[in-house]
Amino acid sequence: MFMIILQAIENVALALIVGGAIVMAAGVRPLLSDKLALGSDSGMAPTFEEISINAWNRYNRLAFAAAVLLLVVDMIRLLGQLSSVYWHMGLTLLMLVALIGKLAVDKQLKLRLNTYAAAAVNSKEQNKDHRKVERLTKLILVIAVLLVILPV
């Protein structure tokens, strides 16, 4: 019974991470990117950029909490000798590191936007950090899918 509960917690956490990443990447990002392109003519670009950063930041915090929950489940399994799958814990730790990186980049994006406003939108530094966040998101998504597919 205890293993079923741990598996359910793991499934919910992974669903939040994978589902949220897909929704953000496929739904929210394109919508806000289109608005950002339109907003650059009307002066609304900083507002749309801030909405985009805040939306991703909320998802990143939720995904971070879900990854911490995954790590706790792995620790319980390991300490309770229910499973000794170290690779699962290693992938979860790697995902946590990537999420910490995303949160740090989000902070830089927001700070740059608050400091330079419209000049920061589509700047070289801002675009570089957005690409960094996209790469980290892809890494996190691949790790989460591996955790879903591979058995514990």
C-alpha positions in Angstrom: 0.0 0.0 0.0 2.8 2.4 0.9 4.5 1.8 -2.5 1.3 2.6 -4.2 1.1 5.9 -2.4 4.7 6.8 -3.2 4.1 5.9 -6.9 1.0 8.1 -6.9 2.9 11.0 -5.5 5.7 10.4 -8.1 3.2 10.3 -10.9 1.5 13.5 -9.9 4.8 15.3 -9.5 6.0 14.1 -12.9 2.7 15.0 -14.5 3.0 18.6 -13.1 6.5 18.9 -14.5 5.9 17.3 -17.9 2.4 18.7 -18.4 3.3 22.2 -17.2 6.3 22.3 -19.5 4.2 21.3 -22.5 1.5 23.8 -21.7 4.0 26.6 -21.2 6.0 25.8 -24.3 3.1 25.0 -26.6 0.4 27.4 -25.4 1.7 30.2 -23.3 5.0 30.9 -25.0 3.7 31.2 -28.6 0.8 33.4 -27.4 3.0 35.8 -25.5 5.7 35.8 -28.3 3.0 36.9 -30.8 1.8 39.6 -28.4 5.4 40.7 -27.8 6.0 41.1 -31.5 2.9 43.1 -31.8 3.6 45.1 -28.6 7.0 46.3 -29.8 5.2 48.8 -32.1 2.8 50.0 -29.4 5.2 50.2 -26.5 3.6 47.3 -24.7 6.7 45.1 -25.2 8.0 45.4 -21.6 4.5 44.5 -20.2 4.3 41.4 -22.4 7.9 40.4 -21.6 7.1 40.8 -17.8 4.0 38.6 -18.2 6.0 36.0 -20.0 8.8 36.0 -17.4 6.3 35.9 -14.5 4.3 33.0 -16.0 7.5 30.9 -16.6 8.7 31.8 -13.1 5.5 30.5 -11.5 5.8 27.3 -13.5 9.4 26.9 -12.6 8.7 27.3 -8.9 5.9 24.7 -9.1 8.2 22.3 -11.1 10.9 22.9 -8.5 8.5 22.0 -5.7 7.4 18.9 -7.6 11.1 17.9 -8.2 11.8 18.3 -4.4 8.8 16.0 -3.8 10.2 13.5 -6.2 13.5 13.6 -4.3 11.8 13.0 -1.0 9.9 10.0 -2.5 13.3 8.7 -3.8 14.9 9.2 -0.4 12.0 7.4 1.4 12.3 4.5 -1.0 16.0 4.3 -0.5 16.0 4.7 3.3 13.1 2.3 3.6 14.9 -0.2 1.4 11.9 -0.3 -0.9 14.1 0.4 -3.9 17.7 1.1 -4.5 17.5 2.8 -7.9 20.3 5.4 -7.6 19.9 6.5 -11.2 16.4 7.7 -10.5 17.6 9.9 -7.6 20.5 11.1 -9.8 18.2 12.2 -12.6 16.0 13.9 -10.1 19.0 15.8 -8.6 20.0 16.8 -12.2 16.5 18.1 -12.8 16.7 20.1 -9.5 20.0 21.7 -10.6 18.5 22.6 -14.0 15.5 24.1 -12.3 17.7 26.1 -9.9 19.5 27.4 -13.0 16.2 28.3 -14.6 15.1 30.3 -11.5 18.5 32.1 -11.5 18.1 33.0 -15.2 14.5 34.1 -14.6 15.8 36.4 -11.9 18.3 37.9 -14.3 15.7 38.4 -16.9 13.3 40.1 -14.6 16.1 42.3 -13.1 17.2 43.4 -16.6 13.7 44.1 -17.6 13.0 46.2 -14.4 16.3 48.1 -14.8 16.2 48.8 -18.6 12.5 48.4 -19.4 11.9 48.7 -23.2 15.6 48.6 -24.0 15.9 45.2 -22.4 13.2 43.6 -24.6 14.8 41.8 -27.6 18.3 42.8 -26.4 21.2 40.5 -27.0 21.5 39.6 -23.3 17.8 39.1 -22.9 17.6 36.8 -26.0 20.6 34.9 -24.8 19.0 34.2 -21.4 15.7 33.2 -23.1 17.6 30.7 -25.2 19.3 29.4 -22.0 16.0 29.0 -20.3 14.6 27.1 -23.4 17.6 24.7 -23.3 17.1 24.1 -19.6 13.4 23.5 -20.2 14.2 20.9 -22.9 16.7 19.2 -20.6 14.1 19.1 -17.7 11.4 17.7 -20.0 13.7 15.0 -21.3 14.7 14.0 -17.8 11.1 14.0 -16.6 10.0 11.8 -19.6 12.8 9.4 -18.8 11.6 9.2 -15.2 8.1 8.5 -16.4 9.1 5.8 -18.9 11.8 4.0 -17.1 10.7 1.8 -14.2 11.8 2.4 -10.6 
